[in-house]
Amino acid sequence: MLTGRLSLQSHGWLVDHVVLGSVLLPGTAFVELVLYAGERVGCGFVEELTLQAPLVMPGRGGVSVQLSVGGPSVEGRRVVSMHSRSADDADGEWVRHATGVLSAAVGAGAGESLQEW
């Protein structure tokens, strides 16, 4: 389990990611956070990542985030999930934003040529 806090005050670059008037954590940031968590447990490849809900950044305060990495399967893969809640509400409900699968090796098909495309 990795935990952290994100806010517009501490991560000013987020203000550049406005969609329909709301500041959202960009998809690439989810990938970077999941990769970081995976590397800590020896699974530096993202096989799958499904974004389930946008992470809307509040104008004031911040959000607490959790990245949970499960134990290895027989094949060595690990399930990962990312949740957040308001940093100002310790009893608030956690929202799941992403789930995925990590592995220690590049998945099948990686590195194949796309010349046929």
C-alpha positions in Angstrom: 0.0 0.0 0.0 1.4 3.4 -1.0 -0.3 6.6 0.1 0.1 10.2 -0.7 -1.6 13.5 -1.1 -2.3 15.6 -4.3 -3.4 19.2 -4.4 -3.3 22.1 -6.8 -1.1 24.0 -4.4 1.6 21.3 -4.2 1.3 20.1 -7.8 0.8 23.3 -9.7 1.1 21.6 -13.1 -2.3 20.0 -12.6 -4.0 23.3 -13.3 -3.2 22.8 -17.0 -5.5 19.8 -17.1 -9.0 21.4 -17.2 -11.9 19.5 -18.8 -15.3 21.2 -18.9 -14.3 23.5 -16.1 -12.9 20.9 -13.7 -9.2 20.1 -13.1 -8.7 16.3 -13.6 -5.7 14.1 -12.9 -4.5 13.2 -16.4 -4.5 9.6 -17.5 -0.7 9.6 -17.8 -0.4 10.5 -14.1 -2.4 7.3 -13.2 0.1 5.3 -15.4 3.1 6.9 -13.7 1.8 6.3 -10.2 0.9 2.7 -11.0 4.4 2.1 -12.6 6.0 3.6 -9.5 4.1 1.2 -7.2 4.9 -1.7 -9.5 8.6 -1.0 -9.5 8.6 -1.1 -5.7 7.5 -4.8 -5.8 9.5 -5.9 -8.9 6.7 -5.6 -11.4 7.7 -2.8 -13.7 5.3 -3.4 -16.5 1.7 -2.4 -16.8 -0.2 -5.2 -18.6 -3.6 -3.6 -18.2 -5.0 -0.4 -16.7 -8.6 0.5 -16.7 -9.6 4.0 -15.6 -13.0 3.8 -13.9 -13.7 7.3 -12.6 -12.0 10.7 -13.1 -10.1 12.1 -10.2 -11.4 15.7 -9.9 -9.0 18.0 -8.1 -10.6 20.4 -5.6 -9.8 24.1 -5.9 -8.8 24.2 -2.2 -7.4 21.4 -0.1 -6.4 18.2 -1.7 -7.1 14.5 -2.1 -5.6 11.6 -0.3 -4.6 8.7 -2.6 -3.9 5.0 -2.1 -2.3 2.6 -4.4 -2.8 -1.0 -3.4 -0.7 -3.7 -5.0 -1.9 -7.3 -4.4 0.3 -10.4 -3.8 1.7 -12.2 -6.8 -0.3 -14.7 -8.7 1.1 -18.1 -9.9 2.3 -16.3 -13.1 3.9 -13.4 -11.0 1.3 -10.8 -11.9 -0.1 -8.4 -9.4 -3.5 -6.6 -9.3 -3.2 -2.9 -8.6 -5.9 -0.4 -7.7 -6.0 3.4 -7.0 -8.4 5.1 -4.7 -8.9 8.7 -3.4 -10.9 10.7 -1.0 -10.9 14.3 0.2 -7.9 15.0 2.3 -10.1 17.0 4.6 -12.5 14.2 5.4 -10.7 11.3 7.2 -14.1 9.4 7.4 -15.0 10.1 3.8 -15.7 7.3 1.3 -12.8 6.1 -0.9 -13.5 6.3 -4.6 -11.9 3.7 -6.9 -10.3 5.4 -10.0 -8.3 2.7 -11.6 -7.6 -1.0 -11.5 -5.0 -3.0 -13.4 -2.5 -5.8 -13.7 1.3 -5.5 -13.2 3.9 -8.0 -14.2 7.7 -8.4 -14.0 8.1 -9.1 -17.7 6.9 -7.5 -20.9 3.7 -9.2 -22.0 3.2 -11.3 -25.1 3.3 -9.3 -28.2 5.5 -6.5 -26.8 8.1 -5.3 -29.2 6.4 -6.7 -32.2 6.6 -4.7 -35.4 3.6 -2.7 -36.5 4.6 -2.7 -40.1 1.5 -4.7 -41.1 -0.6 -1.9 -39.8 
